[in-house]
């Protein structure tokens, strides 16, 4: 338990003041007779013993302090027997007992010290006076109650401090674990939106090249070249997301240009994709642009993997799936809509090992205060709509308390 340093030193100073006052009273009352000299010598010994305990307090330990307290109390008792005026030094000694003894030991020590003071005061008065009995008892009781309450308050405060320190450590561990999980989630999203989709595109291109190698070598070589370009792009993506930078599609180009390029590339590996721009373009935070581009990538990957071909009224396969990506700059927000006329679905029920895309899109948009809405029905295609505030991040007051 952390002790009240100021209170300890107040008691130490009080002890020496009472010791000096008692010595002056002894000399003024009796002069420098033999007993006075003896009493003053014992008083000096008591002062030195008390000072030794103060100086070596940290070295003594609990057992050493108890031995020191017993020695100081014994020298004080001898001094009171020689000169009863030194009895009021019992108040600081009572404080030491409260610091060092348990409840039972303190009660016994308080009773003994109070009894010595009463006897000494009666010895000085030379006659029975009830006030000389009641006053020491009252002073001892008030001293014990005040000091006891101070110690209980100090113990409660120290317990609170210990709890706060423990809670702070737990909170730091929790933040660390949360940071690790967030970083893992970020890497998972980046891998899903970049490497996984890029590898899928490369696989589709290489499979097409393999099928066409004998019948149309020139087209097969074109597929191989596009697969090589996709591999280079994915390598660039891997390097950039590890460093936490913007997607390469946004380097030196605007978001509409990056989306138009994405839609053009998607034509080579799956559905027909068209890009539309609505509204007048205005600047967006890099985080918002990256989030919308990633959402578009993930949505088009879902179209390629899950939409399937459309079917005619007779149930026969019709045209290849067509998707439309629309970027709209509105007043206060930016929207990205990806609509396809594919097979659609009744409920989002991804195949085993898949299904990370929608959750990743929602998590990514949540980081920029955006929302994602998905609407679909069997045979009617799927619409994916993302909305992000144009003013993200919101302006906040400066660090001077908002003044």
C-alpha positions in Angstrom: 0.0 0.0 0.0 1.3 3.5 -0.9 1.7 5.6 2.2 1.0 9.3 2.7 4.5 10.7 2.8 3.4 14.2 3.9 1.5 12.6 6.9 4.5 10.5 7.9 6.8 13.6 7.9 4.2 15.6 9.8 4.2 13.0 12.6 8.1 12.9 12.6 8.2 16.6 13.0 5.5 16.5 15.6 7.5 13.9 17.6 10.6 16.1 17.7 8.6 19.2 18.6 6.9 17.4 21.5 10.3 16.1 22.6 11.8 19.6 22.5 8.8 21.1 24.3 8.9 18.4 27.0 12.7 19.0 27.5 12.3 22.7 27.8 9.5 22.3 30.4 11.7 19.9 32.3 14.6 22.3 32.5 12.4 25.3 33.3 10.6 23.4 36.1 13.6 21.6 37.7 16.7 23.2 36.5 19.9 21.3 35.6 19.9 18.8 38.5 21.2 15.3 38.2 17.8 13.8 37.3 17.3 16.4 34.6 20.7 15.7 33.1 19.9 12.0 33.1 16.5 12.6 31.5 18.0 14.8 28.9 20.5 12.1 28.1 17.8 9.5 27.7 15.9 12.1 25.6 18.9 12.4 23.3 19.1 8.6 23.0 15.4 8.5 22.1 15.9 11.2 19.4 18.8 9.3 17.9 16.9 6.0 17.9 13.9 7.6 16.3 16.1 9.2 13.6 17.8 6.0 12.9 14.5 4.3 12.1 13.5 7.2 9.7 16.8 7.1 7.8 16.9 3.3 7.5 13.2 2.7 7.1 13.4 1.1 3.6 16.3 -1.1 4.7 14.8 -2.4 7.9 11.9 -4.4 6.4 8.7 -5.2 8.2 10.4 -7.3 11.0 13.2 -4.8 11.5 10.7 -2.0 11.8 8.8 -3.8 14.5 12.0 -4.3 16.4 12.8 -0.7 16.0 9.4 0.4 17.2 9.7 -1.8 20.3 13.1 -0.3 21.1 11.8 3.3 20.7 8.8 2.5 22.9 11.1 1.0 25.6 13.4 4.1 25.6 10.3 6.3 25.7 8.9 4.4 28.6 12.1 4.8 30.6 12.1 8.5 29.8 8.5 8.9 31.0 9.4 7.2 34.2 12.2 9.7 34.7 10.2 12.7 33.5 6.4 12.3 33.1 6.2 15.5 30.9 7.5 13.4 28.0 4.3 11.3 28.0 2.6 13.3 25.2 5.2 11.9 22.7 2.8 9.0 22.8 0.7 10.5 19.9 3.4 10.1 17.2 4.2 6.7 18.6 0.5 5.8 18.3 0.7 6.7 14.6 3.7 4.4 14.2 1.8 1.5 15.8 -1.1 2.1 13.4 1.3 1.9 10.5 3.2 -1.2 11.6 0.7 -3.4 13.6 -2.4 -5.3 12.8 -5.8 -4.4 14.3 -5.3 -6.5 17.4 -1.7 -5.4 18.0 -2.7 -1.8 17.5 -5.6 -2.0 20.0 -3.2 -3.5 22.7 -0.5 -0.9 21.9 -3.1 2.0 22.0 -4.4 0.8 25.4 -0.8 0.6 26.8 0.2 4.0 25.5 -3.0 5.6 26.8 -2.5 4.0 30.3 1.1 5.3 30.4 0.0 8.8 29.5 -2.8 8.8 32.2 -0.4 7.6 34.9 2.2 10.2 33.9 -0.3 13.0 34.0 -1.6 11.9 37.4 2.0 11.8 38.6 2.5 15.4 37.4 -0.8 16.6 39.0 -0.1 14.8 42.4 -3.9 14.4 42.8 -6.7 12.6 41.2 -8.4 14.5 38.4 -11.0 12.8 36.2 -10.1 15.1 33.2 -6.6 13.7 33.3 -8.1 10.3 32.6 -10.7 11.2 30.1 -8.5 13.6 28.0 -5.9 10.9 27.1 -8.6 8.4 26.3 -10.4 10.9 24.1 -7.2 12.0 22.3 -6.2 8.4 21.7 -9.6 7.5 20.4 -9.7 10.5 18.0 -6.2 9.9 16.8 -6.9 6.2 16.1 -10.1 7.0 14.3 -8.6 9.7 12.1 -5.4 7.8 11.3 -7.4 4.6 10.7 -9.8 6.4 8.3 -6.8 7.9 6.4 -5.2 4.5 6.0 -8.5 3.0 4.8 -8.9 5.8 2.3 -5.3 5.3 1.1 -5.8 1.5 0.8 -9.0 2.0 -1.2 -7.3 4.5 -3.5 -4.3 2.2 -4.0 -6.7 -0.6 -4.8 -8.3 1.6 -7.4 -5.0 2.6 -8.9 -4.0 -1.1 -9.1 -7.2 -1.9 -10.8 -6.7 1.0 -13.3 -3.2 -0.2 -14.0 -4.4 -3.8 -14.5 -7.3 -2.5 -16.8 -4.8 -0.4 -18.8 -2.6 -3.4 -19.4 -5.7 -5.5 -20.4 -6.8 -2.7 -22.7 -3.4 -2.5 -24.3 -3.4 -6.2 -24.9 -6.9 -6.0 -26.4 -5.9 -3.1 -28.7 -2.9 -5.1 -29.8 -5.0 -8.2 -30.6 -7.6 -6.0 -32.3 -4.8 -4.4 -34.4 -3.5 -7.8 -35.4 -7.0 -9.0 -36.4 -7.6 -5.8 -38.4 -4.3 -6.2 -40.2 -5.2 -9.8 -41.0 -8.6 -8.7 -42.3 -7.0 -6.0 -44.5 -4.5 -8.5 -46.0 -7.4 -11.0 -46.6 -9.4 -8.3 -48.4 -6.4 -7.2 -50.5 -5.6 -10.8 -51.4 -9.2 -11.5 -52.3 -9.6 -8.4 -54.4 -6.3 -8.5 -56.1 -4.2 -11.7 -56.2 -7.1 -14.2 -56.1 -9.0 -12.5 -58.8 -5.9 -11.9 -60.9 -5.0 -15.6 -60.6 -8.5 -16.5 -61.7 -8.3 -14.3 -64.7 -4.9 -15.7 -65.6 -6.3 -19.2 -65.3 -9.3 -18.4 -67.6 -7.0 -16.8 -70.2 -4.5 -19.7 -70.1 -7.4 -22.3 -70.4 -8.7 -20.4 -73.4 -5.3 -20.3 -75.0 -4.9 -24.0 -74.5 -8.2 -24.7 -76.2 -7.4 -22.5 -79.1 -3.8 -23.3 -79.6 -4.3 -25.8 -82.4 -7.2 -24.0 -84.2 -6.3 -20.3 -83.7 -2.6 -19.9 -82.6 -2.6 -16.2 -83.0 -5.6 -15.7 -80.6 -4.1 -18.2 -78.2 -0.9 -16.3 -78.1 -2.9 -13.1 -77.5 -4.5 -14.8 -74.5 -1.1 -15.8 -73.2 0.2 -12.3 -73.5 -2.8 -11.0 -71.6 -2.2 -13.6 -68.9 1.4 -12.4 -68.7 0.3 -8.8 -68.3 -2.2 -9.9 -65.6 0.7 -11.6 -63.8 2.7 -8.4 -63.9 -0.2 -6.4 -62.6 -0.8 -8.8 -59.8 2.9 -8.7 -58.8 2.6 -4.9 -58.7 -0.6 -5.2 -56.6 1.2 -7.5 -54.1 4.0 -5.1 -53.7 1.7 -2.1 -53.2 -0.8 -3.5 -50.8 2.1 -4.8 -48.6 3.3 -1.2 -48.4 -0.3 0.0 -47.9 -0.3 2.2 -51.0 -3.0 3.0 -53.5 -4.0 0.3 -56.0 -1.9 0.5 -59.2 -5.0 1.2 -61.1 -5.3 4.6 -59.4 -1.7 5.7 -60.0 -1.6 8.8 -62.1 -5.3 8.3 -63.2 -8.6 9.3 -61.9 -11.2 7.0 -60.4 -13.5 7.1 -63.6 -10.5 6.3 -65.8 -9.5 3.4 -63.5 -13.0 2.0 -63.6 -13.2 2.3 -67.4 -9.9 0.5 -67.7 -11.2 -2.2 -65.3 -14.4 -2.7 -67.3 -12.4 -3.0 -70.6 -10.1 -5.6 -69.1 -13.1 -7.6 -67.7 -14.3 -8.0 -71.3 -11.3 -10.3 -72.0 -12.0 -12.8 -69.2 -15.8 -13.0 -68.9 -19.0 -11.0 -69.3 -19.4 -7.9 -71.4 -18.9 -4.9 -69.2 -19.8 -1.3 -69.9 -18.9 1.7 -67.9 -21.1 4.8 -67.3 -20.2 8.1 -65.6 -23.0 10.3 -64.1 -22.5 13.8 -62.7 -19.5 16.1 -62.7 -16.3 14.6 -61.3 -14.9 16.1 -58.1 -11.9 15.2 -55.9 -12.3 12.3 -53.5 -10.0 11.1 -50.7 -7.6 8.4 -51.8 -9.1 5.9 -49.3 -12.6 6.5 -50.9 -11.3 6.0 -54.4 -9.4 2.8 -53.4 -12.5 1.4 -51.7 -14.8 2.0 -54.7 -12.3 0.5 -57.1 -11.9 -2.6 -54.9 -15.7 -2.9 -54.7 -16.0 -2.7 -58.4 -13.3 -5.4 -58.8 -15.0 -7.7 -56.4 -18.4 -7.2 -57.9 -17.2 -7.9 -61.4 -15.4 -11.0 -60.1 -18.7 -12.2 -58.6 -20.5 -11.5 -62.0 -17.8 -13.6 -63.8 -17.9 -16.4 -61.3 -21.6 -16.7 -60.4 -23.9 -14.8 -62.8 -23.8 -17.5 -65.5 -25.4 -17.0 -69.0 -28.9 -15.6 -69.3 -31.7 -18.0 -70.5 -34.4 -17.4 -73.1 -38.2 -18.0 -72.8 -37.8 -21.5 -74.0 -35.1 -22.2 -71.4 -32.3 -22.2 -73.9 -29.0 -20.4 -73.3 -29.1 -16.9 -74.6 -26.5 -14.2 -74.8 -23.5 -13.9 -72.6 -24.0 -12.0 -69.3 -23.8 -8.2 -69.6 -22.8 -6.0 -66.7 -23.0 -2.2 -66.3 -20.8 -0.3 -63.9 -22.1 3.2 -63.1 -20.2 5.8 -61.1 -22.3 8.7 -60.0 -21.0 12.0 -58.5 -24.0 13.3 -56.5 -24.4 16.2 -54.1 -22.7 15.0 -50.9 -22.1 11.4 -51.8 -20.6 9.1 -54.5 -22.4 6.0 -55.6 -21.1 3.0 -57.5 -23.7 0.6 -59.0 -22.8 -2.8 -60.7 -25.8 -4.4 -62.4 -25.7 -7.7 -64.3 -28.5 -9.5 -66.2 -27.3 -12.9 -65.1 -29.0 -15.8 -63.3 -29.4 -13.9 -60.0 -30.1 -15.7 -56.7 -32.7 -16.0 -54.0 -30.4 -15.8 -51.0 -26.6 -15.3 -50.8 -25.5 -18.9 -50.5 -21.9 -19.1 -51.7 -20.2 -22.3 -52.5 -17.9 -23.9 -49.9 -14.7 -22.1 -49.6 -16.1 -18.9 -51.3 -18.4 -16.1 -50.2 -15.7 -13.7 -48.7 -16.5 -11.1 -51.4 -19.6 -9.4 -50.1 -18.4 -9.3 -46.5 -15.0 -7.9 -47.7 -16.9 -5.2 -49.7 -19.0 -4.2 -46.7 -16.0 -4.1 -44.4 -14.0 -2.0 -46.9 -16.9 0.5 -47.4 -17.4 0.7 -43.6 -13.8 2.0 -43.2 -14.8 5.1 -45.3 -18.3 5.3 -43.7 -20.0 3.8 -46.8 -22.7 1.2 -47.1 -23.4 -1.6 -49.5 -26.8 -2.8 -50.7 -27.2 -6.0 -52.7 -30.5 -6.9 -54.5 -31.1 -10.0 -56.6 -33.8 -12.5 -57.7 -33.6 -15.7 -59.6 -33.5 -15.0 -63.4 -33.5 -11.2 -62.9 -29.8 -10.5 -62.4 -28.1 -8.8 -59.5 -27.5 -5.2 -58.5 -24.7 -4.1 -56.1 -24.9 -0.5 -54.9 -22.2 1.2 -52.9 -22.6 4.7 -51.3 -19.8 6.7 -49.7 -20.0 10.3 -48.3 -18.0 12.6 -50.6 -16.7 14.6 -47.6 -14.9 11.6 -46.0 -13.0 12.0 -43.7 -15.2 14.5 -41.9 -13.5 17.8 -40.9 -12.7 17.8 -37.2 -11.7 20.7 -34.9 -8.0 21.3 -34.4 -6.1 20.0 -31.4 -6.8 23.2 -29.3 -10.1 22.0 -27.9 -12.0 23.2 -30.9 -11.4 26.8 -30.2 
